[in-house]
Amino acid sequence: MDYKETLLMPQTAFPMRGNLPNKEPKLQEQWEEEQLYQKVQERTKDRPLYILHDGPPYANGDLHMGHALNKILKDFIVKYKSMTGYNAPYVPGWDTHGLPIEQALAKKKVDRKKMSAAEFRQKCAEYALKQVDNQRTQFKQLGVRGDWDHPYITLDKAYEAAQIEVFGEMAKKGYIYKGLKPVYWSPSSESALAEAEIEYQDKRSPSIYVKFKVKDGGDLLEGDENFVIWTTTPWTIPANLAIALNGNLDYAVVSVNQEKLIIAQALLESVATELEWTNYHVIKTFKGHEAERLVAQHPLYDRESLIILGEHVTTDGGTGLVHTAPGHGEDDFLVGKQYGLEVLCPVDEKGVFTDEAPGFEGLFYDKANKLISEQLEANHALIALKFITHSYPHDWRTKKPVIYRATNQWFASIKDFRDEILAEIQRINWVPNWGETRLFNMVRDREDWCISRQRIWGVPIPVFYGEDRTPIITDETIKHVASLFRQHGSNIWFEWDAKDLLPEGFTSEHSPNGEFTKEMDIMDVWFDSGSSHQGVLVERPELRRPADLYLEGSDQYRGWFNSSLSTAVAVTGQAPYKTVLSHGFTLDGQGRKMSKSIGNVIVPSKIIKQYGADILRLWVASVDYQADVRVSDDIIKQTAEGYRKIRNTFRFLLGNLNDFDPAQHQVAEADLAEIDRYMLLKLQQLIGKVKTAYEEFDFSMVYQAIHQFCSIELSAFYLDYAKDILYIEAVGHRRRRSIQTVYYEMVQSLVQLVAPILTHTAEEVWSYIPAKEAAFVQLTDMPSVKKIANSQGLLEKWDHFMAVRDDILKALEEARADKVIGKSLEAKLTIRALDENTKALLEDIDRLDQLFIVSKVDLIDTEQMANSYNYVEVKVEKYDAEKCERCWVASDTVGEHKHHPTLCLRCAEIVENHY
């Protein structure tokens, strides 16, 4: 007889190799065909809502690792919530307006000048929707579950109408106004920008010290002195109208090189060092306020520069005298307003000087720096010219420098409801908690939000002008425009005349002749996406405002988190979210930003094709995503190793359930062997730990806990120990069924715990589980933590045993290293307990040989052995008995059975009775 045939070896069709790149698309097709999203929503429809509101990615280009990180994290949460008592709909969205789409069309040789605004906008819409389709396909490949057939898109008619309503409500409350102010201006985009659209990069700039001759020194100065300013923007000198001093600072008149120069006394030493003065002395000092309204001569033109006072003037750098051009700086503008200064801005929308800057007309501002510096030198006004590299604001889309430029723009007056926003920020749950401080500080220092853009592709600002150019925004006009947009879309703003966009019979005191014009600026795209709480959370019947969670990258504190909060508080008085969770950026393996020029870009599609989406998802679960995260080929390979351990654990559990029918073979908890009840208890501890980690968005803890359970509790102990029972005993043996009962609960619980992360693998495993409760694991709930009888006693006893087992494993390893034994089944152990608790424990447990996976164990009281450990002394010997041909245990009973002389009596009786 071939005794191998009598062993109950694991059998399962569940493959060892994942082959995920081939399997995952088929699973995704199945989910779509069977409408899994809809089935989940139907199953959970009567539960409390949990709303994770999707921040819209920009509809342009293939997905990068940041997209993958973001959408996968969201999927973890939505799937977990739908498996723990919530109805968690997920409506994905896209941001579809803005400059990058205009630029993409320009690159495709679409000539904007050869078509109307409406025709160009139609081209933009078509391009954006193609990008949406492309990205939607790629998001689905990540295994993300959502209402992909009905996403929200910011160019949708209903969304645009809701955005108009948000604008109208803010205008009604007096928060919207038009004004001439310096704003960030991008010459490369030819548009105003908001703070959220600014990024800082290093730039090399001229650094100049300039003299302004005293023209009227009053009773304070002699008239032959010079006020000295320092600036890194020589191009703004033509727009200079004043010099600001701090009224409380001391200023010194310094004699140097036969000239009298005025600088702040506190900066005298640093300026002298910078300008390499070797011989200078202070003639007199005065307080800044004493110089108020004195007059200096402009160094380029025949006009005056007024001496004014401003609290923004400090001694942090420069000279303590600030060159003031109200048309080119926020502080300059505000202080200039106090003194009634003109807002001079001699630079046009392309960054080119107008005729308001004589001598420099037609020059691009940056190129004018050299000519202006040369003219200053020719006028004997330039003291020094150097170059510095400093952090400078850039347009985050074109990556080109921006300037401050005074223009007429539409603003949302944040300061008017800033206190309400700040109060809401303190009510919100921030994860990580530094997010609160970050956004609080941003809002605290914010005055206005420039919401107008001089572009074509976006939602128009719904303002009409009377014949006297007075802006007209009324409840009636807003309601009518919103209704038109809901019906026709916003393109009609560019297709219809103003009179056709107004309510029928509309009249205004500002247009006695009934003539109206319309605003042609569009709204900042952050106003678009920031209105999603109205356009999505309110408009979609399955959702609600406020959302439970907003989850985006940490750059969105200045972006979507900020604009959503501002518009929602303005309109409703409340934040649109209860919790904000942010994640970091994706970097390469060395911690560098990914860049095509460096060649270190890793894209999700490549990982999916090579390894599968579940490996990418497991990587997301394994990292500390709240900080910046690293990804490389080596890191993904390591993740794949971790995946294999989990997969192999599932395979082993399934393989040993091939003859198990839960309906017939399940053993009641009270009848389980003690070690099996202990393992069931360890499973309950894992369930509790994992569910807590999910609740706290700590996905790396979820991964570590499950991986450790598979590796330590299962593979290194329970699964290994159980082989001698599962393979060797007769099919219906009570110990076999006891272990299988625990295995059955383990495989179900583990697959449910891991389902939000390894979403494809979980469904694959689920399909092999006998007598499962639903067709898909996603249609089940997370396991609950069960109470196990006498759990405290079980834990104390068997945790102690596991600690003793560690001693035994050390002893076996040392014996193996000393060539005393090879495999552990060759060993005989002689054990002496070092304390009474351990002695009682070992005497109380049956089949220590089986638990330690050795052939024989003797317990002794007196003999002292050389190898002493924490709880026991251990002697390891090679057991001389014959090895059983069937179970491979060395036993004195081999040869005692006359029909099966090569077997131990245990195996011989099993074979005799069952085969």
Residue pairs with C-beta under 8 A, 6 or more apart in sequence:
1 911
1 915
3 885
3 886
3 902
3 903
3 907
3 911
5 915
6 886
6 910
6 911
6 914
6 915
7 727
7 728
7 886
8 659
8 726
8 727
8 728
8 729
8 731
8 736
9 655
9 727
10 651
10 652
10 654
10 655
10 656
10 658
10 726
11 655
11 658
12 651
12 654
12 655
12 657
12 658
12 768
13 768
14 650
14 651
14 654
14 655
14 764
14 765
14 768
15 651
16 647
16 648
16 651
18 612
18 614
18 643
18 644
18 647
18 761
20 611
20 612
20 613
20 614
20 615
20 760
20 761
21 608
21 609
21 610
21 611
21 612
23 612
23 760
23 764
24 141
24 143
24 608
24 612
24 613
24 614
24 760
25 141
27 760
27 763
27 764
28 140
28 141
28 143
28 760
31 37
31 145
31 776
32 140
34 775
34 776
36 145
36 776
36 778
36 779
37 90
37 145
37 146
37 147
37 148
39 776
39 779
40 82
40 145
40 778
40 779
41 87
41 89
41 542
43 779
44 82
44 86
44 87
44 88
45 87
46 87
47 85
47 86
47 87
48 85
48 86
48 87
49 86
49 87
49 88
49 89
49 543
49 544
49 548
50 81
50 86
50 87
50 88
50 548
50 549
51 88
51 89
51 537
51 543
51 544
51 547
51 548
51 549
52 74
52 77
52 78
52 81
52 88
52 90
52 547
52 548
52 549
52 550
52 551
53 91
53 532
53 533
53 536
53 537
53 543
53 547
53 549
53 550
53 576
53 577
54 74
54 90
54 91
54 92
54 93
54 146
55 70
55 93
55 529
55 532
55 550
55 551
55 552
55 556
55 560
56 93
56 94
56 95
56 152
56 154
56 529
56 532
56 560
57 67
57 70
57 94
57 95
57 135
58 94
58 95
58 98
58 100
59 94
59 95
59 96
59 101
59 128
59 129
59 131
59 132
59 135
59 153
60 100
60 101
60 104
60 128
60 131
61 131
62 134
62 135
62 138
62 603
62 605
63 135
63 138
63 139
63 603
63 604
63 605
64 586
64 594
64 601
64 603
64 604
65 586
65 594
65 602
65 603
65 604
65 631
66 553
66 585
66 586
67 135
67 139
67 604
68 142
68 604
68 616
68 620
69 583
69 586
69 620
69 625
69 629
70 551
70 552
70 553
70 583
71 92
71 139
71 142
71 144
72 142
72 143
72 144
72 616
72 617
72 620
73 551
73 583
73 620
73 625
73 699
74 90
74 144
74 551
75 90
75 142
75 143
75 144
75 145
75 146
75 617
75 756
75 759
76 620
76 621
76 694
76 699
76 756
76 757
77 88
77 549
77 551
77 694
77 697
77 756
78 88
78 90
78 145
78 146
79 88
79 145
79 755
79 756
79 759
79 778
80 694
80 756
80 782
81 88
82 88
82 778
83 752
83 755
83 756
83 778
83 780
83 781
83 782
84 691
84 694
84 781
84 782
85 781
89 147
89 542
89 543
90 145
90 146
90 147
91 146
91 147
91 150
91 151
91 152
91 536
91 540
91 542
91 543
92 136
92 139
92 144
92 146
92 147
92 148
92 151
92 152
93 151
93 152
93 153
93 154
93 532
93 536
94 128
94 131
94 132
94 135
94 151
94 152
94 153
94 154
95 154
95 525
95 528
95 529
96 125
96 128
96 129
96 131
96 132
96 153
96 154
96 155
97 124
97 128
97 154
97 155
97 457
97 458
97 459
97 522
97 525
97 528
98 397
98 455
98 457
98 458
98 525
99 189
99 191
99 397
99 398
99 455
99 457
100 397
101 124
101 127
101 128
101 131
101 457
102 112
102 124
102 455
102 456
102 457
103 397
103 398
104 127
105 112
105 120
105 123
105 124
105 127
106 112
110 120
110 123
112 120
112 456
115 123
116 494
117 456
117 494
118 491
118 494
118 495
120 456
120 457
121 456
121 457
121 491
121 494
122 491
124 456
124 457
125 155
125 491
128 153
128 155
129 153
129 155
132 151
132 153
136 148
136 151
138 604
138 605
139 146
139 148
140 148
141 605
141 608
141 613
142 604
142 608
142 613
142 616
142 617
143 613
143 614
143 617
143 759
143 760
145 759
145 778
152 159
152 532
152 535
152 536
152 540
153 159
154 160
154 163
154 459
154 525
154 528
154 529
154 532
154 535
155 489
155 490
157 485
157 486
157 487
157 488
157 489
157 490
158 486
158 535
158 539
159 531
159 532
159 535
159 536
159 539
160 459
160 485
160 486
160 489
160 490
160 535
161 482
161 483
161 485
161 486
162 482
162 531
162 534
162 535
162 538
162 539
163 459
163 523
163 527
163 528
163 531
163 534
163 535
164 459
164 462
164 478
164 481
164 482
164 485
165 478
165 482
165 534
166 527
166 531
166 534
166 535
166 567
166 570
166 571
167 176
167 461
167 462
167 478
167 523
167 527
168 462
168 473
168 475
168 478
168 479
168 482
169 570
169 571
170 176
170 412
170 567
170 570
170 571
171 473
171 478
172 475
172 478
173 417
173 570
174 413
174 416
175 412
175 413
175 416
175 417
175 570
176 410
176 411
176 412
176 413
176 451
176 473
177 410
177 411
177 413
178 408
178 409
178 410
178 411
178 463
178 471
179 408
179 409
179 411
180 343
180 406
180 407
180 408
181 330
181 333
181 406
181 407
181 409
181 411
181 448
181 450
182 326
182 327
182 328
182 329
182 330
182 332
182 333
182 343
182 345
182 404
182 405
182 406
183 192
183 193
183 404
183 405
183 406
183 407
183 409
183 450
184 192
184 193
184 194
184 195
184 197
184 198
184 393
184 402
184 403
184 404
184 450
185 191
185 192
185 193
185 349
185 351
185 402
185 403
185 404
185 405
185 407
186 192
186 193
186 395
186 398
186 400
186 402
187 349
187 350
187 351
187 364
187 365
187 400
187 402
187 403
188 395
188 398
188 400
189 395
189 397
189 398
189 455
190 349
190 350
190 454
190 455
191 349
191 453
191 454
191 455
192 407
192 409
192 450
192 452
192 453
192 454
193 395
193 402
193 450
193 453
194 449
194 450
194 451
194 524
194 526
195 446
195 558
196 526
196 558
196 559
196 562
196 563
197 395
197 396
197 397
197 524
197 526
198 393
198 394
198 395
198 396
198 402
199 393
199 394
199 396
200 391
200 392
200 393
200 394
201 391
201 392
201 394
201 399
202 389
202 390
202 391
202 392
203 389
203 390
203 391
203 392
203 394
203 401
204 387
204 388
204 389
205 232
205 233
205 369
205 387
205 388
205 389
205 390
205 392
206 232
206 234
206 369
206 370
206 373
206 385
206 386
206 387
207 230
207 231
207 232
207 385
207 386
207 387
207 388
208 230
208 231
208 232
208 234
208 373
208 376
208 382
208 383
208 384
208 385
208 386
209 228
209 229
209 230
209 271
209 275
209 319
209 382
209 383
209 384
210 228
210 229
210 230
210 231
210 237
210 299
210 323
210 376
210 381
210 382
210 383
211 226
211 227
211 228
211 259
211 261
211 299
211 380
211 381
211 382
211 383
212 226
212 227
212 228
212 229
212 243
212 296
212 297
212 298
212 299
212 305
212 381
213 225
213 226
213 296
213 297
213 299
213 381
214 221
214 222
214 223
214 224
214 225
214 226
214 227
214 294
214 295
214 296
214 297
215 223
215 295
215 296
215 297
215 304
216 223
216 294
216 295
217 223
217 225
217 294
218 294
220 286
220 290
220 291
220 294
221 253
221 291
221 294
222 260
224 260
225 253
225 260
225 261
225 262
226 259
226 260
226 261
226 262
227 243
227 262
227 296
227 307
227 321
228 261
228 262
228 263
228 271
228 319
228 321
228 383
229 243
229 318
229 319
229 321
229 322
229 323
230 317
230 318
230 319
230 323
231 237
231 318
231 323
232 388
232 390
233 328
233 369
234 368
234 369
234 372
234 373
234 376
235 347
235 365
235 366
235 368
235 369
235 372
236 323
236 325
236 328
236 329
237 299
237 300
237 323
237 325
237 372
237 376
238 300
238 301
238 346
238 353
238 356
238 357
238 360
238 372
239 325
239 326
239 327
239 328
239 344
239 345
239 346
239 347
239 357
240 298
240 305
240 323
240 324
240 325
241 305
241 306
241 324
241 325
241 326
241 336
241 341
241 342
241 344
242 305
242 306
242 307
242 308
242 324
242 326
242 332
242 335
242 336
242 339
242 341
243 296
243 305
243 306
243 307
243 308
243 321
243 322
243 323
243 324
244 308
244 309
244 310
244 312
244 313
244 321
244 322
244 324
244 331
244 332
244 335
245 251
245 288
245 291
245 292
245 307
245 308
245 309
245 310
245 313
245 320
245 321
245 322
246 264
246 288
246 309
246 310
246 311
246 313
246 314
246 320
247 287
247 288
247 289
247 292
247 309
248 287
248 288
248 289
249 264
249 265
249 266
249 287
249 288
249 313
249 315
249 320
250 264
250 265
250 266
250 285
250 286
250 287
250 288
251 262
251 263
251 264
251 265
251 285
251 286
251 287
251 288
251 291
251 320
251 321
252 262
252 263
252 264
252 265
252 268
252 282
252 283
252 284
252 285
253 260
253 261
253 262
253 282
253 283
253 284
253 285
253 286
254 260
254 261
254 262
254 263
254 268
254 280
254 281
254 282
254 283
255 280
255 281
255 282
255 283
256 272
256 277
256 279
256 280
257 277
260 283
261 383
262 321
263 271
263 319
263 320
263 321
264 315
264 319
264 320
264 321
265 282
265 285
266 315
266 320
267 315
267 317
267 318
267 319
267 320
268 282
271 277
271 319
272 280
274 384
275 383
275 384
288 309
288 313
289 309
291 307
292 307
292 308
292 309
293 306
293 307
293 308
294 307
295 304
295 305
295 306
295 307
296 304
296 305
296 306
296 307
297 304
297 305
298 304
298 305
299 376
299 379
299 381
300 359
300 372
300 375
300 376
300 379
300 381
301 358
305 324
306 339
306 341
308 324
308 335
308 336
308 338
308 339
308 341
309 335
310 322
310 324
310 331
310 335
312 322
312 331
312 335
313 320
313 321
313 322
314 320
322 331
322 332
324 332
324 335
324 336
324 341
325 332
325 344
326 332
326 333
326 335
326 336
326 337
326 341
326 342
326 343
326 344
326 406
327 333
327 343
327 344
327 345
327 346
327 405
327 406
328 345
328 347
328 403
328 404
328 405
328 406
329 404
330 404
333 343
333 406
336 342
336 343
343 406
344 356
344 406
345 356
345 405
345 406
345 407
346 353
346 354
346 355
346 356
346 357
347 353
347 354
347 357
347 365
347 403
347 405
348 354
349 407
349 454
350 364
351 364
351 365
351 366
351 403
352 362
352 363
352 364
352 365
353 360
353 361
353 362
353 363
353 365
353 368
354 361
355 361
359 371
359 375
360 368
360 371
360 372
363 371
365 403
366 401
373 382
373 385
376 382
377 385
392 401
393 401
393 402
394 400
394 401
394 402
395 401
395 402
409 450
409 451
409 452
409 521
410 450
410 451
410 452
410 461
410 463
410 519
410 521
411 448
411 449
411 450
411 451
411 452
412 448
412 449
412 451
412 527
412 566
412 570
413 447
413 448
414 421
414 443
414 446
414 447
414 448
414 449
414 566
415 446
415 447
415 448
417 569
417 570
418 443
418 444
418 446
420 569
420 573
421 443
421 565
421 566
421 569
422 440
422 443
422 444
424 565
424 569
424 574
424 575
425 436
425 439
425 440
425 443
425 565
425 575
426 436
426 440
427 575
428 436
428 575
428 577
428 578
428 579
428 580
429 578
429 579
429 580
430 436
430 439
430 579
430 580
431 579
431 580
431 581
431 582
431 626
431 697
432 582
432 626
435 554
435 557
435 561
435 580
435 582
438 557
439 557
439 561
439 562
439 565
442 557
442 558
442 562
443 562
443 565
443 566
449 524
449 563
449 566
450 524
451 461
451 523
451 524
451 527
452 461
452 521
452 522
452 523
452 524
453 521
453 522
453 523
453 524
453 525
454 521
455 522
456 494
456 522
457 522
458 522
458 523
458 525
458 528
459 490
459 522
459 523
459 527
459 528
460 490
460 493
460 494
460 518
460 519
460 520
460 521
460 522
460 523
461 519
461 521
461 522
461 523
462 473
462 477
462 478
462 481
462 482
462 493
462 519
463 471
463 472
463 473
463 518
463 519
464 471
464 472
464 473
464 477
464 498
464 501
464 502
464 516
464 517
464 518
464 519
465 471
465 472
465 510
465 516
465 517
465 518
465 519
466 472
466 508
466 509
466 510
466 511
466 516
467 510
467 511
467 512
467 513
467 515
467 516
468 510
468 511
470 510
471 519
472 508
472 510
472 516
476 503
476 506
477 502
477 503
477 506
480 501
480 502
480 503
481 493
481 501
484 492
484 501
485 492
492 501
493 501
493 518
498 516
498 517
498 518
499 514
499 516
501 518
502 516
507 514
508 516
524 563
526 559
526 560
526 562
526 563
527 563
527 567
529 560
529 563
529 564
530 560
530 562
530 563
530 564
530 566
530 567
531 567
532 564
533 545
533 546
533 547
533 564
533 567
533 568
533 576
534 545
534 567
534 568
534 571
536 543
537 543
537 544
537 545
537 546
537 547
537 576
538 545
545 568
545 572
545 576
546 568
546 574
546 575
546 576
546 577
546 578
547 576
547 577
547 578
548 577
548 578
548 579
549 577
549 578
549 579
549 580
549 581
550 560
550 561
550 564
550 576
550 577
550 579
550 580
550 581
551 580
551 581
551 582
551 583
552 559
552 560
552 561
552 582
552 583
553 582
553 583
553 584
553 585
554 582
554 583
554 584
554 585
555 585
556 562
556 582
557 582
561 580
561 582
564 576
564 577
565 575
565 576
565 577
568 574
568 575
568 576
569 575
581 697
582 626
583 625
583 626
583 629
584 625
584 626
584 627
584 628
584 629
585 593
585 628
585 629
586 594
586 628
586 629
586 630
586 631
587 593
587 594
587 628
587 629
587 630
587 631
588 594
588 598
588 600
588 602
588 630
588 631
588 632
589 630
589 631
589 632
589 633
589 634
589 635
590 600
590 630
590 632
591 628
591 630
592 598
592 600
594 600
594 601
594 602
595 601
602 631
602 632
602 633
604 616
607 615
607 616
607 636
608 616
611 636
611 640
612 760
613 760
614 643
614 758
614 759
614 760
614 761
615 636
615 639
615 640
615 643
616 636
617 757
617 758
617 759
618 639
618 642
618 643
618 703
618 757
618 758
619 631
619 635
619 636
619 639
620 699
621 699
621 700
621 702
621 703
621 757
622 639
622 642
622 700
622 703
622 704
623 629
623 630
623 700
624 700
625 699
625 700
642 703
642 707
643 758
643 761
645 707
645 710
645 711
645 715
646 706
646 707
646 710
646 754
646 758
646 761
647 761
648 715
649 710
649 714
649 715
649 719
649 750
650 747
650 750
650 751
650 761
650 765
652 715
652 719
653 719
653 743
653 746
653 747
653 750
654 747
654 765
654 768
654 769
656 722
656 726
656 739
656 740
656 743
657 740
657 743
657 744
657 747
657 769
657 770
659 731
660 737
660 740
660 743
660 744
660 770
661 770
661 771
662 744
662 770
662 771
663 771
665 732
665 737
665 740
665 741
666 737
666 741
666 744
667 734
667 737
667 738
667 741
669 677
669 680
669 788
669 789
670 789
671 734
671 738
672 680
672 738
672 741
672 742
673 735
673 738
673 739
674 794
674 797
674 798
675 721
675 798
675 851
676 738
676 739
676 741
676 742
677 788
677 789
677 794
678 794
678 795
678 797
678 798
679 713
679 718
679 742
679 746
680 742
680 745
680 786
680 788
681 788
681 791
681 794
681 795
682 709
682 713
683 709
683 742
683 745
683 746
683 749
684 785
684 786
684 788
686 705
686 706
686 709
686 713
686 749
686 753
687 749
687 753
687 782
687 783
687 784
687 785
688 785
689 701
689 705
690 701
690 702
690 705
690 706
690 753
691 753
691 782
691 785
693 699
693 701
693 702
693 705
694 702
694 756
699 757
702 753
702 757
703 757
706 750
706 753
706 754
709 750
710 750
714 746
717 802
717 805
720 853
721 850
721 851
721 853
722 739
724 850
724 853
724 887
724 889
725 733
725 735
725 736
725 739
725 850
726 736
726 739
726 740
727 887
728 886
728 887
728 906
728 907
728 910
729 735
729 736
729 910
730 736
730 910
730 913
730 914
731 914
744 770
747 765
747 769
748 769
748 772
748 783
749 783
751 762
751 765
751 766
751 769
751 777
752 762
752 777
752 780
752 781
752 782
752 783
753 782
753 783
754 761
754 762
755 762
755 763
755 766
755 777
755 778
759 778
762 777
763 776
763 777
763 778
765 777
766 772
766 776
766 777
773 780
774 780
788 794
797 841
797 844
800 837
800 838
800 841
800 871
801 841
801 845
801 851
803 870
803 871
804 838
804 841
804 842
804 871
804 872
805 851
805 852
806 870
807 869
807 870
807 871
807 872
807 874
808 829
808 831
808 852
808 872
808 874
810 869
811 829
811 867
811 869
811 874
811 876
812 821
812 824
812 827
812 852
812 854
812 876
814 867
814 876
815 821
815 827
815 876
816 822
820 827
820 876
820 877
820 878
821 827
821 876
821 878
824 852
824 853
824 854
825 853
825 854
825 855
825 883
825 888
825 889
825 890
826 855
826 878
826 879
826 890
827 854
827 855
827 856
827 876
827 877
827 878
827 879
828 854
828 855
828 856
828 857
828 858
828 876
828 877
828 878
828 879
828 890
829 848
829 849
829 852
829 854
829 856
829 857
829 858
829 874
829 875
829 876
830 857
830 858
830 860
830 863
830 865
830 874
830 875
830 877
831 842
831 848
831 857
831 858
831 859
831 860
831 872
831 873
831 874
831 875
832 859
832 860
832 861
832 862
832 863
832 864
832 865
832 872
832 873
833 839
833 841
833 842
833 859
833 871
833 872
834 868
834 870
834 871
834 872
834 873
835 871
838 871
838 872
839 861
842 848
842 859
842 872
843 859
845 851
848 857
848 859
849 855
849 856
849 857
849 889
854 879
855 879
855 881
855 889
855 890
855 891
856 879
856 881
856 890
864 873
865 873
865 874
865 875
866 875
867 873
867 874
867 875
867 876
879 890
880 890
881 890
881 891
881 892
881 894
882 890
882 891
882 894
882 895
883 889
883 890
883 891
883 894
884 890
884 891
884 894
884 902
884 903
884 904
884 906
884 907
885 902
885 903
886 903
886 904
886 907
886 911
887 903
887 904
887 906
887 907
889 904
891 904
891 905
891 906
893 904
893 905
893 906
894 901
894 902
894 903
894 904
895 901
895 902
896 905
896 908
897 903
897 905
897 908
897 909
897 912
899 908
899 912
900 907
900 908
900 911
900 912
903 911
